[in-house]
Amino acid sequence: MKKLLLFLPILFIACQNDDEETPIEIKPNQEIIDEYLNISLTDIPNYETVDYPVHYHPLTINFNNIPEDNPTTDKGAQLGRVLFYDIKLSINNTLSCASCHQQDIGFSDAARFSSGFQGIGTVVHSMRLLNTQFFESGEMFWNKRANTLEDQITAPIKDHIEMGFTEENGGLDSLIVKLANAPYYPILFKEAFGSEDITEERMQKSVAQFVRSIVSTNSKFDEGFAQVYDPALPNFGIQNPFPNYSGAENRGKLLFLNRPYPNAPFCAGCHRPPTFALTSVATGNGLNDEQTVVFKAPSLKSVALENNFMHDGRFSTLEEVVEHYNTGVQIGPATDPFLINSNGEPHQLGFTEQDKAELVAFLETLTDESIVDDQRFSDPFK
């Protein structure tokens, strides 16, 4: 009995301490999100289903690189959007994906060469992201070194120049710990994938979903093609004059779509309307006579918003790009045979100054201003 009495004061003190503890406040998930982000967990923008216009016929839509194990979902793409704009993805919190892929210029970079987390420049120009899903074979980066968009997503994060999560800096494991400590990520990962687990694969899948959802369907070209679209006509009527085009724009469209002379190359042979994504069989564009790397190209949608063209940004105007294909193609190991004539020489297209101006006028009609202002693709951070 004496032993029991000795313990009673201790038990009493413990009970007193329990009673005096302040209850832990558990905030609703949306309140936590609201502290950092301008997004809703329930009223999510539509990323999953694109309202394709009539001229984006089934054949066009089927030319995509969406894998069976990563279909686009609203919650997955919303998580991808947050990751895309989060500077936490760089080792020193200075850069996000959006730093080099800016919405107002077609998700590319105003600089010729993008700078990494320490201000050191890369050696390539940042690629436009519009209509990325329509590069059918799916390889990514200019030199196609990533087999899929998912593979590409985390490569810049682990790069020693771009975002800095190298093995020496802890790699992706270090980033995952960093993201897990951000109050909003466990919530968003659970919403998208069913659990709070943050993994490289989930990061890749969600950002890839977001990038693939950036589909351009509202340019002047799209408006014009929809007006003349007729599935009973050759090429669905794209050769017919567009009612909303000027004479110069319609003539430039025909220059883009047709060979200037028999067996000559033509722009649409590699840049397929209406997505203007590069065909998967296209090879080198003849920039140098010693070029051995087969470079891909982004979709031409909103190309006129840029001022740096080709993988190294060597051209600063669309006029220079047109002139390259008109007279400047060089033959090297990677040059596409499409650009070489039967004598083994580069094709000379013979465009006049007026032709070149009209072709540029047509390229300018591919600009999609709705993408620039679309809140689904904007910075979600407060």
Buried (B, 14 or more C-beta within 10 A) or exposed (E): EEEEEEEEEEEEEEEEEEEEEEEEEEEEBEEBBBEBBEBEBEEBBEBBEBEBBEBBBEEBBEBBBBEEEBEBBBBBBBBBBBBBBBBBBBBEEBBBBBBBBBBBBBBBBBBBBBBBBBEEEBEBBBBBBBBBBBBBBBBBBBEBEBEBBBBBBBBBBBBBBBBBBBEEBBBBEBBBEBBBEBEBBBBBBBBBBEEEEBEBBBBBBBBBBBBBBBBBBBBBBBBBBBBBBEEEEEEBBBBBBBEBBEEBBBBBBBBBBBBBEEEBBBBBBBBBBBBBBBBBEBBBBBBBEEBEBBBBBBBBBBBBBBBBBBBBBBBEBBBEBBBBBBEBBBBBEBBBEBBBEEEEEBBBBEBEEEBBBBBBBBBBBBBBEEBBEBEBBBBBBE
